[in-house]
């Protein structure tokens, strides 16, 4: 886990990593985050997801290297059809993860005496699914912004069935390479699909890039934090 506590805390930035890594994923960006956001509490936890855990592959706890926030409820995680046929189970699984995140946020707000509008959840890929689940559950006391680096649509199919969603601005950040790859893969522009579910969605696409989270994408997240 990574935690940075400045002398004065005006807002908070919580980061959820992608598959097969840990909170170390955000470490290269910490100097820039700390310099640009001197009064921001920074937190990155370990264990969002490791590889592609499926049911019957086991869950891991404690100090084991495999620490999962959620497990796919299907036996096949390689097709749109498998996700579509397990919408309710995926929603239930991510709601559990989202509830944990919101409980953590409540503790942080009490600790630093800040409001929900001053807390921004951010995730990359599978980590973005956790951040989105938490933000879409917080209907009565919503976040101002939730930042999703390359959000995955498959794990979010359950949200299209929600009758009401909070007015949180869901900011989808990717690069040109990632956006083209997603279109080639499932022929979907994720931010537009989220809009069709009723989410308040913004899109930011930086130039060039590859499969990884990069400085240009993180700089856009910093701009959002500065807007708070």
N, C-alpha and C positions, 0 to 999 in steps of 0.2 A: 504494500500500500504506500502511496505517496500522499503527504499532507504538508501544505505550506500555510502557516498562520502568520499574517502580518501583524504589526503592532496595532493597527486600526483596521477593522473589518467593516466595509460598507456593502459588500455583496459576496456571492459565493459561486464558484464554478466547479461542478462535479462531472468527472469524466469517466466513461465506461468503455473499456477497451474492446477490441475485436477478437476474432477467434484465434486460438493457438498461441496467444501472447499473454502479457500481464500488464499491470500499471506502468511498467517500464516503457510501454509504447509512447507515452506522453513525455518521457524524460527529456528527449532532445529539444522539446519546445518550452521547457520550464523556464530557462533564462529569459526568453522573450516574453512569456506570460507574466513573470514576476516583475520585469522591468516596465512592461506596458500597463499592468494592472496592479499597482503597488498596494491597493487597499482591498484586494480580492483574496478571499479564502479559497485555496485550491485543494481539491481532493480527487484522488484516483484510486479506486479499489481494485482488488484482484479477483478473478474468477467469473467473468461474465459468461464465457463459453470456451471450451477447448475442443478443437477439431469440430466434428459434427455429431455430438452425442445423441444417440437414438434410444428409444425405450428398449429395455432388456440388455443394454450395454453397461448398466450400473451407474450409480451416483456416488460421488466422492466427497468426503468431508474433511474438516480439520486441516492438517498440514500436508495432505496429499497434493501432489502437483496438479491433479485434475479437480478443480473447484468450479462447479457450474452454477450459474444463476438460473438457467433453465435448460430443459431437455426437450428435444423435438418429440411430440407424441406419436409420430408415425414411424413405420419401419423403413420408409424410403424417403430420404430428404433431397432427392435429386430431381423431382418433377413438380411442376405447377399443380398437377392433379393430386399429388399426395398431400400438399399443403391445403388445397381447396377442400379436400374431403375430411380434413381434421381442423377446420376453422375453430370450432368451439373449444376443443382441447387445447389448441395453441393459445387461444385467448385466455383460458383459465390458467395455463402455465405462466404466461407473461404477466397476468394480473397479480400472481403471487410475487413475482420479482418486482413489479411496480409498487406493490404495497410495501415491500421492504424498503425500497428507495424513498418513498414518501415518509415512512417512519424515520428514516435517517435524516431527511430534510427537516422534519419537525424538530429533531434534536439540534441540528445546526442552527436553525432560526432562533431557538431558545438560547443556545450557547452565546450567540453573537448579537442577539436582539435585532434581527433583521426580518423583513417581511418576505412573503413568498415571491413577490415581484422582483426581489433582489437576488433570487436564486436561479441559476441557469443550469439545466441538465444538458449534457453533451455526450454523444456516443459515436463510435465508428463501426459501421457494418452491424454485426450482431449486437454490439453495445448500443447502437442507436435504437434497436428494438426495445431494449430495456428502458432507455431514456424516454422513448415515445410512449411506452405503456404507462409509465409513471405519470407523465404529463397529461395524458388523456384520461386518467382516472381522477385527476384533481379538478373536479368541476366546480366546486363551491369556493375554492381559494386558489385560482389558477396561477400558473407561472406566466410571466410576460413572454419569455422566449424559451424554446427548446431547440437545440442545435443538433442536427443529424448529419454526420459525415457519411456519405454514400449509404443512405438508408435502404434497407431491404424491404421490398413490398410483400414477399411471400409470407413472412412471419406476421405481417400486419393485416392480412385479409379479414381477420375477425372484426376490425374496427369499422368496416363498411356497414356492419349490422347495428352499430350503436345509434340510438335515436337522437341523442344530444352529445355534443362534444364541447369542451371548453374553448374559450376564445384565445387560447395560447397561440402565439405566432410560431409555427413550426418552420424553421429555416433549414432547408435541405442544401447542403454544400457538397459539391463534387468538382471534378475537373473534366476537361474535354475528353480525355482518354476514358475515364470511368463512365461518363454519360454515354459515350458511343458503345462501350462494352455492354452496358445494361440494355440499351436499345437492341443490339445485335442478339442478346441472350433471350430476353422475354418480350421485346418489342413494347416496352413500357417506359414512360417518363414518370418516375416515381412521384415527384411533387404534384403533377397534374392528377395522378390517380388519388393521392391524398386529398386534393381539393374536391374530387368527386365524392369523397366520403363525408365532406362537410368541414374539413379542417381549414384553419386559416394558415395558408402556406406561402412561404417565400422561397425563391430559387436563387442560388448563387453558383455559377459555374466559372471556375478560374481557368486560365489558359493551360494547354499542354498537360503535363503530369503523367503519372503511371498508376499502378495499382495501390500505392501507398499514400497514407496521410502525409501531406507536405506542408511546408512553411506558408505557402500562399493560401491554402485552405484554412490553416490555423489563424492567419492574419485576419481573415474575414470574421472568424469567431471572436477575435479580440475587438474588432470594430463594434460588434453587437454588444459585447460586455461594456465597452466605453459608452454606448448609448444609454446604459442604465443610469 
